[in-house]
Amino acid sequence: MVLRWDITRILTVDEHCFVVEWYFKARETTIIDFDGVSVIEFRGARIAKLTEYETKHATFRPFSA
């Protein structure tokens, strides 16, 4: 069961390509959650290519202030 699926940012690469950052949380036998990025390429009004990436929600950022 999907508990959350929040879009956090949409970046326009050009008129045919968008990058979407999102957070996903669901309950299966346990709770899972992760951050993701989708690269969506359009041909006309249809999706021509969709590539998705996942990262763990708790990340380590050693250089952040």
Secondary structure, 3 states (H helix, E strand, C coil): CEEEEEEEEEEEEECCEEEEEEEEEEECCCEEEEEEEEEEEEECCEEEEEEEEEEECCCCCCCCC
